[in-house]
Every structure is written in C-alpha cells, then in structure tokens.
Amino acid sequence: MDEQTKYTPIGERINQDVIHDNFVPKYSALATAPRTKLVLVGVWLIFAPWSLSVFAFPAWVITGAFGTTGGVTDFFGSLFASLFGLLAFLIVFTQTKRYLSRDVED
C-alpha cells in the first residue's frame, strides 16, 4: 500500500458508497445513465407498479378501517406505503421528463 494513501476502513467505504449511490443525485446510476428509450422502459417497469401504492392511504381512509384491530399500525403502514409510492412516482416523473428533454439539450 502506498505511504501517501490514507487507509479507509471497509465499513466506512461501504457507507460512503451506499450514501452516494442512493442519496446524492449526481452520483446515482439513473443520473449518469444514458438517455435511451431502454433506460426509460426499465424505469417504468420497475417504478410504475410501485408508484401505485400511493393509493394505499386513501384506500385505507375510504374503506373506513379506523375501528379495526391494529388501527395505528394500519394507519402508519398505509401512510408509509403512500409515501414510498410518491417517491416512486417522482422517480418515474423525473426520469421521463429527463428523457423527453434530451432533444433540447443534445
């Protein structure tokens, strides 16, 4: 190992990679992927079905499942499912907008 290079423990390197890959947009795989139709189809196949869970909380409210057992658990479960669905919807929306704007930037 080079004397000039500072050693970084493997756990810290893994944490850095996970944080950069998932939470820093300029380092994410989708941000650096080429703007092709294949990438767009892949994004839609992965994230579009997941984004349908955005309707979990409204469905829970509409069905009137307030008085059932596990009401608090059901409440937070459906709320978090809706939030994750919103995240998936935003990913689909952002990547579709990025693909459609490729002609303007190229």
N, C-alpha and C positions, 0 to 999 in steps of 0.2 A: 504494500500500500504506500502511496506517495506521502511523504512527510508534510507536504503543503495542504493536502486534502483533510478536512475535518471529518472525523467519523460521526455518522448519524445512526443511532440505533434503528434496527429494523422496524420496531413498533412505531417509532416517530415517522419513519419514511412511509409506512403504510397509512398512517393517519393523514399525512400531508397529501398522499395520492388520492385517498378517498375524499377528502375535503375539496381538493382542486377539481377532481373529476365530476363531483356531484353538485357543488355549490358555487363554483366560480365559472360563469358562463363562457368566458373566453378560452378556458381550458377544456370545456366539456366536449365530448365526442360529437354531439349534434351541432355545436357551434363551428367545429372545424371540418365537418363532413362536407363533401362537395354538394352543390345544389342540383341534384339529379332527381328525376322522377322516381327512381328506385328507392332513394332515401325517403322521399315523401310518402310513397306507398308503405314502406316499412314503419314509418312513424304513425301513419293512420292505422295500420294493422295492430300495432302494439298499444297505442294510447287511446284510440277512439272507443273501443269497447270499455276500457277502464273509465273513460270520462262519463259513461252512462251512470256511474254510481253517484253522480252529482244529484240524482233524483232520490237518493236514499232517505235523506232527512225530510223533504217534502212528502214523500210517500208515508213515512212514519207518522207525520203530523196528520195527514189526510185520513189515514186508516183509524185514527183515534186510539192508538195503542198506549195511551197515557196510563191507564189503570192496570195494565198487565204486570205480572211479576217481572222484576228486573227492569223497571221503568227507567231508572237512572242510567243503568248500563246500556239499555237500548237507545236512550237519548244520546249519550256520548258516542256510542258506536255508529249510529246513523249520522250524527253530526260530523265525525271524523271521516266517515266514508264519503260524505258530500264534499268535504274539504279536499280530500285526495282526488276525488273526481274533478273538482275545479282545477287542481294542479295539472291533471292530465289534459283537461280541456285547454288550458293555457299553453301547454306544450304543443298540442296539435295546432292551435291557432297561430302561435308564434312561428312554428316551422312552416306552416302553409303560407303565411304572409312572407316569410323569408324566401320560399321557393317562387312565389308569384312575383316578387320584386327583383328576381335575379336578372331579368331582361333590362331593367332600368339601370342597375349597377354595372352590368357587363359591357 
